[in-house]
Amino acid sequence: MRLRTDQLVEALDRGLAPVYVLSGDEPLQLGEAADAIRMVARDRGYGLRELFHVEPGFSWNTFLEAGDSVPLFGDRRILDLRLNAKPDKEGAAALLRYLDRPPADAILIVILPRLSRDELNTAWARAADRVGVIVQVWPLQGRELVAWLDRRMNRLGLLADQSGLRLLAARVEGNLLAAAQEIEKLHILYGAGRIEDEQILAAVCDCARYDVFDLTTAMLEGHTLRTLRILCGLEGEGVAPPVVLWAITRELRSLAVVQRDTTRGLPMDGVLARLRIFDKRKEAFARAAKRLDRDGVLDAIRLCCRVDRVAKGLEPGNPWLGLSDVCLRIATSH
């Protein structure tokens, strides 16, 4: 069974599964999801916890032996398995063996980076989906982030208008650890009650963190102000212009292919699947393909070629201004 993070607590109230796979790149949500599982498990008699960090030289036999062993006093256990990458061949085989017969006296919690669609289709992941729960943790953006901030503030008795929540979201987007700390700071500074926009502006640091994929998604979705804010953030963080240009060019070339093939009558879903465009990228591409004129997309690709020459010093100019021109052409076109 697959769940979102906001569905986990309700599922835990209904009962514990033998296996939980928590996958994602957002540490606060991953940590709090694991904490929620452990807390419910402890309340239901799982008093022992064994922790396994999968690092170079890790023995998967040790993990399997722990699963097969019976505690001296019959205590129920939480097996906490941490991976820094997807499991290798030996690890996948060990997980598959464990999932084939999960012990009745243990709950396994696997925490690892975000699994791709292909990785979710591996034998061990399908087995985990069948006998337990997979929670995919996604970065929060837009309305989801605002709603999360609202809930987080309400826990501490803080109330803010939608304008204040959007202001807070703009300052902490992509950095939920900082968001939680800034909300704690607001509580310390002002206590419980209503928080005005001016208080948020005065107290909250700009801790937003972005990557090039945030930029391309905002650009394709036509969010002009967000696109410019992310581009400025990337420049401020010292990201190299060629890296940003690579991401933009890749998406524009894929978009041009989508528009060409759908114009020829091919189904949108099939074209996107062939290009390996899934999840949130799929939604952004589908909307952009309908919103944008293909000649405008091809013009933007040609402009990317000029920005590339500027970035390499072959032509005079500022590559960040060129990147801004490309992004604005796509974000503002209708």
N, C-alpha and C positions, 0 to 999 in steps of 0.2 A: 504494500500500500504506500502511496506517495502522498505526503502532506506538505502544506506550507507551514511556516513557523507560527503563523497566527492560528493554525488549526491544532497545534500540538497539545496545548493544555487541555482542550476539550477531549481530545483522543485519550490522553492520560487518565482523565476522570473516568472514562469508560473501562479502562483496564490496561495492563502493561503487555507489550509485545515482547517476544524473546530477543529481538534484535532491533537496534536503531542505527541507521546509517545517516550521519549528519554531514552534508557535503556543501562546501561553499568557501568563499574567500573573505567573508565579513566576520572578523573574530568576535565581536561583541554578541551578535546574534547566535553564532555557533556556541559560544560559551554559555550563554543564558539558556539555550535549548538543552544543552547537556546537563546544566544544573537542575533544570526543571525535571528531567527524567530521573536524575539521581535522587532528588528530594522525594519524589513519589515512591521510588523504589525503596528507599530507606524507611519510609512510613509504612511500607507493606512487608517489611521484614528482611530486606536485602541488606544485611549488616556489614558484610565484607566487601572490600573493593581491591581489585588487582589492576595495576596500571602497566601498560605495555607501550613503550615508545619505539616505533619502527624506524631504525637508523641503519646505516651501513653495518653489516655484520649481525643484524638481528636474527635470532633463531626462531623461525616460525614453529618449530617443534615445541619450543617452550610454551608458546601460546596454545597450541593444540593439547599439550599435556595439562595445562591449567584447565582447559575446558573439559577434559576427560576425568580429572581428579575429583574426588569427593572430600569436602572439608571434614576435619576430624569430628567436629560436633554437629555436622549436618547443616551448618549455616548457609543461607542463600547468599549469592555473590553478584557483584557488578564487575564485569570485565570491561575495562576501559582501554580501547585500542586507538592510538594516535599515529596517523601517517602524515608525512610531509609531501607525499606524492601518491599517485595511483599505485595500487599494489603491483609488484612485478609478477612474473609467471609463478614463482614459488608461493608468493603471498596470495595470489588469486586462487591457486589450488588449495591452500590451507583454509582460506575463507569458505570456499565451496564445500570442503569436507566438514567444516564446523557447521555450516548452515544446513547441511544434509540431515544432521541430527543434533539440533541445539540442545544442550543440557537443560533439564527441567528446573535445576536449582540455580540458574544463572541468567543474567541479562547482559547482552553484549552491546556496548556503545562504540561505534566506529566513527571517528572524526577524521576527515580528510578534505583536501581541496576540492573545488567544484568539479564534478564529473561531467564530461561531455556527453552528448547523445550516444556516441559510439560506446563510451565506457559504461553507460547505463544499460547497454544491451549485452554486456559481457555476461558469462554464465553466473559468476558470483553475484553480480548486481541483480540479475533477474531472480536469483534464489533469495536474496535479501528482500526484494520487493514481494516475493511470494509468502515468506514466513514472517516478515517483520515490517518495519516502517522505514522509508527513505524520506528524509527531509532535505529538500534543496533550498539552501539559503541564498537569496538574491540581494544585491545591494538595493537599498531603498531610495526611490527618487519620486519627485513630484508629489502627488496626493498621498501616496503610501508613506513617504517620509514625513509629511505634515501630520498625518494621522498618528504615526508612531511618536512623534515629538509631543503631540497633544496628550496621548496616553501616558507618556513618561512624566510629563509635568503634572498631570492629574494625580499620579501616585504620591507626589510630594505636596499635594494641595495647592498647586500653582495653576492659575488660569490665564490664558492669553487669547487675544483676538486672532482671527485668521491672518490679519496683516502681520501681527507679531510672530506668529508661527511660520509664515512664509519668510520673514526676515531671518528668523533663527535658522530655517532650513537652508537658505542661501549661504549662511556662514559656516555650516557644519556638514554640508552635503558630501557624501563619500567618506565620512570619518565619524562613525557612530560612537566610537570610544570618546572622541572629543565632545560629541553632542551630549552624551551622558554626563561628562564632567562639567560642561557649561550649564546644564540644567541644575546640577548639584550646586554650582556656584551661585546661580540665581536664587536658589532656596536659602543659601547661607547669607547672601547679601540682603535679600528683601523679605525673607520669611514666606509663610503660606499666604495665599491670597492672589489678587489680580496683579499681573505683571504688564506694565505698559510698554508700548513699542520703544519709547525713549530709553527705558531701563534696559531692554534687550540690546539696543544699539550701543549703549554706554558700557555694558558689562561683558558682552560676548565677543570673543576674538574671532577673526576670520580664519577658521580651521578647515575650510573646504578642501577636499582632495579629489582630483579628477585624473582620468587617464584618456588616452587618445580615442578609446572606444566610446566614452561618454560624449566626446566631441562629435564624432561622426553620427551617433544616434540623434543627438540634439539637432544637428544640421539636417539630417534626412527628415526629421519630424517637423521641421520648419519653426523651431523655437529660436527666434533670432537673438533675443537678449541672453538666453541661457547659452547659446553657442558662443557668443562673444565673451561671456563671463568665463566659460571653460577655457577658451583659447588664451585669454589673458592669464588665467591660472596656470596653464601649462607653460607659458612663457616665463612667468614668475618662478616656477619650480625648476627652471633650467632644462626643460625637455628640449632636445635638439630638433630644430626645424625639419630635417629630413625624416625623422621618426613620425612627426605629425603629418607631413606630406605623404609618406607611405600609406598611412591609415586612410587619409582622405582619398587618395588616388585609387586605392584598392576598392573602396566602397563605390566610388563613382564608376569605375570600370564594370563592376558587378551590376550596378544599377542600369548602365547602358545595355548590358546583355539581357537583363530582365525585360527592359522596355522593347528591345528588338524582338525577343522570342515571343513575348505575349502579343505583340502586334501581328506576328505571323500565325497567331491562333493557338499557341501552346498554353496549357493551363498554368496559372500563376504558381500554384503549390508545387507542381512538378518542376518548374524552372528553378524555384528557390531551393528545393531539395537537391537538385543536381549541383547547384552552386554551394551547397552546404550552408545555407542561410537558415537558421532555426531560431526558435524562442523569440526574444524581444527584437532581434534584428529582423526577423521575418515580418513582424508587424510594421516596423519602420520602413522597410523596403517596399512592402505592398502599398503603403500610403504614398510614399515618395514617387513610385512608378506612375501612379495615377495623377499626382499633383504636378509633376514637373514635365516640361517639354523636352523631348529627347535631344533636340538641337542645342538646347541650353545646357544639358548635361555634357554633351560633347565639347561645347565651348569651354565649360569649366575644366574638363580634362586637359584641353589644350593650354589653358591658363596654368594648370599644375605643371606642365612641362616648362613654362617660363619661370615659375617659382623655383623649380629644381635647378635651373641654370643660375638663378640669383643665389640660392643657398650654396652652390658650389663655387661661387665667386666668378662665374663666367660672364655675368651681366651685373651692372650696378643695381643697387636697390636693397630694400629691407625685406627679407623673406617672410617675416611675421605680418607685414602689411599685405604681401601677396597671399598668404594663407587666409588672412581676414577677408580679402576680396573673394576668394574661392568660396569660403564658407557662407558669406553673405549672399552670393549669387544663388546658392542652393537653398539656403534657409528662407530667403525672402521671395523666391519665385512662386508663382501660382498659375 
